[in-house]
Amino acid sequence: MKKKLLMLVSIAVLSLSMVACGNKDKKTETKTDDSKKQEIKVGTWKTAQTIQPFLYDKFENKNENVEVKPFTNPGDMKTALLSGNIDFCGTTWVTAIMAASKGEPIKVVASMTEKCSALVVGKESNINDIKDLKGKTIAYVPGTMHHILLLEVLNRAGLDPNKDVTLKKIDFFDMGQALASKSIDAFCSGEPYPSIAMEDGYGKVLEYPYYDDSIGYINAAMITTDKEIKEDPELVQRMVDMHVESTKYLMDHKDEWIDMSAKFGTEKKYLEKSTENIDLTWDITPKTIEEVKKLAERMKEMDMIDKVPDVDAMFDLTFLDNAKKDLK
């Protein structure tokens, strides 16, 4: 009887051991499968106009894992790209041009955003025309696309930014409060701040500073590096494919675009207004490239760069062309 009991106990222990080993093997196998996934690291901002990377995982393949890294400073994001900490990032055209002018090995592979800017004045002010800004104080952030667009607006109206108006450096986040308190007369910034000013009743848009014969609507682009393109062109192609798909999806599903953007901290009522002044984009046309050239020239005139880079060399549209073939 004792022998039988010992035998049964031994069998039970052996069975449990086999199950445990089997489970351990399964866990190891799952871990191995996960480790085989290709990591794709993308940088962007948490804004409605730079949201596409947060949707890339909807279009990733089973053997891919997209990791989105949010940034608040375009310089930090570019540094992360050049150091290899991220593979791909959305950045302003101004940042891309600055990098190219310094000989940094970046390549533009897709567009990201158009529009987004506005020149806002007090709602109850007597400013109804650009020329009414003479003698007024305008808030701006130096070295940004909005700074360049503000100067474009003033120059077209014959106003000297150094004599006819007072330009005051104020952070984007503080412009609305400054306008509401009437410590400034106007500000030029990107969304959602113009829409917040309108929705909250203290501001009105004086001008959307887009001119077809100048910089046009360009705002931001997707860039990678020469090294990434040479070492892993398939990865770059996948990133561009996901960017095209996510952009098209969000533009076709505006409610989802707004809902996703609201998770970044801006109320939906502001986003519903601001998305009227934002176009999520992916395509780059000859007109886009010409507008980038004009932007580079403006930046040189403003001493933002020492020399105008070879703008044509900034682009590698091979991956975008391949993505377009798949859309047909």
Residue pairs with C-beta under 8 A, 6 or more apart in sequence:
36 63
37 63
37 64
37 65
38 63
38 64
38 65
38 235
39 65
39 67
40 56
40 60
40 64
40 65
40 66
40 67
40 87
40 88
40 235
40 238
40 239
41 67
41 69
41 85
41 86
41 87
41 88
42 53
42 56
42 66
42 67
42 68
42 69
42 86
42 87
42 88
42 89
42 90
42 239
43 53
43 68
43 69
43 70
43 71
43 77
43 80
43 81
43 86
43 88
43 89
43 90
44 50
44 51
44 52
44 53
44 54
44 68
44 69
44 70
44 71
44 77
44 89
44 90
45 70
45 71
45 72
45 90
46 70
46 264
46 265
47 191
47 192
47 261
47 264
48 191
48 192
48 257
48 258
48 261
48 264
48 266
48 271
48 274
48 275
48 278
49 112
49 113
49 116
49 190
49 191
49 219
49 220
49 278
49 280
50 90
50 112
50 113
50 220
51 250
51 257
51 260
51 261
51 280
52 90
52 112
52 243
52 246
52 247
52 250
52 280
53 66
53 68
53 88
53 90
53 243
53 246
54 68
54 260
55 246
55 249
55 250
55 260
56 66
56 68
56 239
56 242
56 243
56 246
57 66
58 245
58 246
58 249
59 241
59 242
59 245
59 246
60 66
60 242
61 238
64 238
66 242
69 80
69 85
69 86
71 77
71 80
71 89
74 91
74 92
74 95
75 95
77 86
77 89
77 91
78 89
78 91
78 95
78 99
78 104
78 106
80 86
80 89
81 87
81 88
81 89
81 106
81 223
81 224
81 225
82 104
82 105
82 106
82 225
84 227
87 224
87 228
87 235
87 236
87 239
88 109
88 222
88 223
88 224
88 228
88 236
88 239
89 222
89 223
89 224
90 112
90 113
90 220
90 221
90 222
90 223
91 220
91 221
91 223
92 144
92 145
92 219
92 220
92 221
93 145
93 218
93 219
93 220
93 221
93 292
93 295
94 143
94 144
94 145
94 148
94 295
94 299
94 304
96 106
96 108
96 221
96 223
96 314
97 292
97 295
97 296
97 299
97 305
97 309
97 311
97 314
98 299
98 304
98 305
99 106
99 223
100 106
100 309
100 310
100 311
100 313
100 314
101 296
101 299
101 305
101 306
101 307
101 308
101 309
105 225
105 226
105 227
106 223
106 224
106 225
106 226
106 314
107 223
107 224
107 225
107 226
107 229
107 314
107 315
107 316
108 221
108 222
108 223
108 284
108 314
108 315
108 316
109 222
109 223
109 224
109 236
109 239
109 240
109 315
109 316
109 317
109 319
109 320
110 221
110 222
110 240
110 243
110 244
110 282
110 283
110 284
110 319
110 320
111 218
111 220
111 221
111 222
111 281
111 282
111 283
111 284
111 288
112 219
112 220
112 221
112 222
112 243
112 247
112 280
112 281
112 282
113 219
113 220
113 278
113 279
113 280
113 281
114 217
114 218
114 219
114 278
114 279
114 281
115 208
115 210
115 217
115 219
115 277
115 278
115 279
116 190
116 191
116 219
116 277
116 278
117 145
117 146
117 149
117 188
117 189
117 190
117 191
117 194
117 208
117 209
117 210
117 219
117 277
118 188
118 189
118 191
118 194
118 205
118 207
118 208
118 209
118 277
119 149
119 150
119 153
119 186
119 187
119 188
119 205
119 206
119 207
119 208
119 209
120 175
120 179
120 186
120 187
120 188
120 189
120 193
120 194
120 197
120 198
120 203
120 204
120 205
120 206
121 127
121 133
121 179
121 185
121 186
121 203
121 204
121 206
122 179
122 182
122 185
122 186
122 202
122 203
122 204
123 197
123 201
123 202
123 203
123 204
125 185
126 132
127 133
127 136
127 185
127 186
127 206
128 206
129 157
129 206
130 153
130 154
130 156
130 157
130 159
130 206
130 207
131 157
131 158
131 159
133 154
133 157
133 159
133 164
133 165
133 185
133 186
133 206
134 159
134 164
134 165
135 164
135 165
136 165
136 166
136 185
136 186
137 165
137 166
137 167
137 168
137 183
137 184
137 185
137 186
138 150
138 165
138 166
138 167
138 168
138 184
138 185
138 186
138 187
138 188
139 168
139 169
139 170
139 175
139 178
139 179
139 184
139 186
139 187
139 188
139 189
140 146
140 147
140 150
140 167
140 168
140 169
140 170
140 187
140 188
141 147
141 169
141 170
141 171
141 172
141 189
142 169
143 304
145 190
145 219
145 295
146 188
146 189
146 190
147 188
147 302
148 215
148 295
148 298
148 299
148 302
149 188
149 209
149 215
150 161
150 167
150 188
150 209
151 161
151 298
151 302
152 209
152 211
152 214
152 215
152 298
153 188
153 207
153 209
154 160
154 161
154 164
154 165
155 161
156 211
159 165
161 167
168 184
170 178
170 184
170 187
172 189
172 190
172 193
175 184
175 187
175 189
175 193
176 187
176 193
176 196
176 197
176 200
176 202
176 203
178 184
178 187
179 185
179 186
179 187
179 197
179 202
179 203
180 197
180 200
180 202
180 203
186 206
187 193
188 209
190 219
191 274
191 275
191 277
191 278
192 266
192 270
192 271
192 273
192 274
194 203
194 205
194 274
194 277
195 270
195 271
195 273
195 274
195 277
196 270
197 203
197 204
198 204
198 205
198 273
199 269
199 270
199 273
208 277
210 216
210 217
214 291
214 294
215 291
215 294
215 295
215 298
216 287
216 288
216 291
217 279
217 291
218 288
218 291
218 292
218 295
221 284
222 239
222 240
222 243
224 236
224 239
228 235
228 236
229 236
229 316
233 319
236 319
237 319
237 322
237 323
239 319
240 319
240 320
240 322
240 323
241 319
241 323
241 326
243 282
244 282
244 320
244 323
244 327
247 280
247 281
247 282
248 282
249 256
250 256
250 257
250 260
250 280
251 257
251 279
251 280
254 275
257 275
257 280
258 268
258 271
258 272
258 275
259 268
261 271
261 275
262 268
262 271
266 274
282 320
282 323
283 320
283 324
284 315
284 317
284 320
289 311
289 312
289 315
292 311
292 314
293 308
293 311
296 305
296 308
296 309
296 311
297 308
299 305
299 308
300 306
300 307
300 308
